Amino acid sequence: MSKKAAKKKVPRRPSPKKIAFVGVGRMGANMARHLKDLNYNITAIYDVNRNAAEDLAAELGATAFKKLADVTAAADIIFTVVTNDAAMKKIFLGKKDSLLTNASGKTFINCATLSPDSQKAISTAAKRRKANCIEACMASSISHAREGKLYLMIGADPDVYKKNIKLLENLSTNLRYIGKIGKAAEVKALVNMVMNINTAGLAEGLGLAKAMGHDLKLICEVFSQTGANSRVLETDADDMIDRDHECWFSSEHAAKDSGIAATLAKSKNLNLPVNAATKSQYDQMVKLGIGDLDKSGIAELTFPGRTGTKKKNTRVRKR
């Protein structure tokens, strides 16, 4: 075999753009890994958890920066996957350090579940610096991020969306353009509001069935064939029964997202009592110190004999 034939063929890069990730918890890190698998040029990593940033940077052949401004300088497209509005404001509008430093020509793809007002404020600030924003709201799990099978709801100016559609498609098997900045965040708030309500309802239904002495496996089978069926029944019922609340989507985040929906409803003079009741349950979990449990942990408030505390051997995944 010739030396030329023996050489491993290096796949062409899908894009010449340099890509950075800010916020490399479970979702952000696995999105970065997937893009690296596709031979995108991942150049910069940032996280408040320095060890997580440095470990991922070493894995991907990137640089873990200590300053946000350096991240922007090292990339053309910057993904942000942070926890809430406050974290978003800090990375974009911080006085001492900011992603918007010398950001002209850069594109920010913001993937966290934020309030629509926050998404719009960041986009406006970016435009002042001649940069662009895309909101890419995710309704998917960690495994989907790793495999490039995210469900993404996009809010962006149409021309900005079109320029970046190939990259977004490489992360998603279900890509939905919702409208201008802020609109995708509204839809994501609706998705999580309904999901949280369904989760709380299932926990109460199974808790009451348990109290009445029913076989919960049988109850789940009955639910699955009737109007009580839901996606949450498939994903969370066994975890509620087994008290296995390994964290994929935390109860603390559920409380936050139900709160975003409540704020939107208030702005439209709507009363959403079921959402309010659901939010109060998740708020209670946070107060009890169990907000880091998966959303299925709401069953700890409704099942008989449980006291709103963690099961001792419950596993909670690290970020």
Secondary structure by P-SEA (a helix, b strand, c coil): ccccccccccccccccbbbbbccccaaaaaaaaaaaaaccccccccccaaaaaaaaaaaacccccccaaaaaaaccbbbbbcccaaaaaaaccccccccccccccbbbbbcccccaaaaaaaaaaaaaacbbbbbbcccccaaaaaacccbbbbbccaaaaaacaaaaaaaccccccccccaaaaaaaaaaaaaaaaaaaaaaaaaaaaaaacccaaaaaaaaaacccccccccccaaaaaaccccccccaaaaaaaaaaaaaaaaaaccccaaaaaaaaaaaaaaaaccccccccccccccccccccccccccccccc
